[in-house]
Amino acid sequence: QVQLVESGGGLVQAGGSLRLSCAASGSTFSVKTMGWYRQAPGKQRELVATISSGGWTIKYADSVKGRFTISRDNAKNTVYLQMDNLKPEDTAVYFCGMGVVVVIWGQGTQVTVSS
């Protein structure tokens, strides 16, 4: 059974950077679209970015375009989210998800941006 484990969250000041990682177990990672999602308190989970299996197709939410970069290393079964110029409104629990329609979620990692 595939498991996803996120890491790299933390507390950072506005304007700072963080790099999230999501490591996947199992052998299906390289053929799956992967995505990063986030959920702020009292809000619904929202899409942040997705990347196709080969990395050729990438999509971002408008709110993070130009600040966040998604990438993947299929040899390491890992997807990354580089977050630069962080804003307080980026504060949320960040999850990685596997699949175009997500069927497997990680446990999440907290990102807190102070003003």
N, C-alpha and C positions, 0 to 999 in steps of 0.2 A: 504494500500500500504506500502510495506517495505521501510524503510529509514535507511541508514547507516551514522553514525556520527563519524568521526575520531577525536582524540585528542592526545596530548602528544608531538607534534613536538616542535622544538625550535632550538636554536643556542648552539652548543657544540664544545669544542675543540677536535682535533684529539686524539683518545685514550679514549674518554669519552663514556658515555652510555645514552641512552634514552629508554623509554618504551612507545610505541604507543598503544592506545586502539581504538577499533571500536565497538560502541554500535549499535545494530540492534533493530528496532521496529518490531512488528508483531510476528506471531507464527511459522514461518517456519525456523527460524535460526537453530534449533537443527538438522534439517534433511538436511542441505545444507553444501556442501564444501565451505570453506571460504579461501580467499587469500589476501595477501598483494602485492601490485605492486608499482612501482615508475617511475617517469618521470622526467628526468633532462632536463634543458633548451636545446632546439635544438635536443633532442633525442626522440625516441619512448618510449612509456610506456613499461616497462618490468616486468616480474614476479620476485618477491622476494621470496615468500614462500606460500605454500598452506597447508591446514589441512582438513582432511575429517570430516564428520559430527560427528563421535564419537571420533575423535582425534587419530585414529589408524594409519592413513597414512599421513605422512608429507614429503614434498619435499621442497628443497631449491635451489636457484640459486647457481652456483658454487662460485660466487663472495662473497657470504655471509655465506657460510658453515663454521661452527665453531665459528662464531661471532654473528649471529642472531638466535633467538629462537621464533618460533610461538607457541601459545597455545590458548586454548579457554575455556570458562566457559559457558556451555549451560544453566545453571540456571540463569545466568546474561545476556544471549544473547550478549555476548561480546567476541571478539577475540583480542588477544594481539600480539605485536611484540616487544620482548626485543632485543635491539640492543647494543652490546658491542664492544669495540675496534673500534669505528667508525673512518672512514677514509674520507678525503675530497671528494673522489669520490662517497661517499654515499649521498652526497648532492643532494636532489631532493624533489619533492612533492610526498608524500606517500599516496596511496589510498588503501582502502579495497574494496574487491569485493565479491559478493555472487554468487555461482554457479561454476560448473566445466567449463562451458562456461559462463563467467560473464555477467549477465543481469542487475545487480544493482550495482552501484558504489556509494561510498561516495564522499564528496566534496573535500577531500584531506587535508593533513596537511604538512606544510613545515618543512623539516629537513635540517639544514645547519651545515656543519662540517668545522670548520676553521683549518688551518694548523699551 
